[in-house]
Amino acid sequence: MKDYHINIFYSDEDGGYIADIPDLKNCSAFGTTPSEALQQVLISQKLWLEEAKSSNLPIPKPQYRPIIYQVV
């Protein structure tokens, strides 16, 4: 299985970095640095997947690709 895409961006409103995984609904995290946001979202991803498995919910396959990586 390939990995889920992770977006990391700076939020002026939050005063730090937000990391999210578009394929996993509401899976995101905050950090004061990009690497901290990444570490936190990887923890969120693990917990998201564990909860989905224990609740017998479908786990989406990694599909999201930013437009800059899509081949026309």
N, C-alpha and C positions, 0 to 999 in steps of 0.2 A: 504494500500500500504506500502510495506517496504521501508526503506530509501535507497538512493543512496550511494554506497561505495565512500569514499573519501580517496585518497592517499595523504600523506604529507611526503615530503622528503627535505633534505637540499641540496641546490645547491651552490657549490663552485663558479661557474661562476657568479651567481647572488648575492652571499653573503647573502643569507637568505633562507627562507623556501618557498617551492612551494606546494600548495594544488591543486589537480585536481579531477574532477569527470569523470571517464572514460566513463560512459554511456551518458554524455552530451557533445557533440563535442565542443571542444575549451573552456570548462568551467573550468577556473583555476584562481588562485590568488596568490599573494605574501605576505609574512609577515616576520618581523624580528625575530619572535618567532613562534613555531608551533601553539600556540593558536591564534595568530594574523592571521596567514595564514588560519586557520580554520574559524575564524570569517569572513574573507574576502571572502572565497569561498562560504560560506553560503549566503552571499549577492549576489554573482555572480550567484549562483543557483536560487535564487528567481527571479532575473532579467531575467535569461535565460528562465525559465519556463513562466514568464509573457509575454516575447516577443514571444515565440513559440505559446502561446495561442492566443495572439492578432493578430498574422500573420497566424493563422489556420495551423500551422505546426504540424506534428506528434510529440508527446512527448514519448520518449522511456521509457519502463518500466525498473525498476532497474534489471539488469542482471549480471553485472560484479561481479565476486568473485575472489579474488586472489587465486592462485594455492594452497597456503598452507591451504585454507579453503575448497577446493574441495574434496569431498569424491570419492574415486575410486571405 
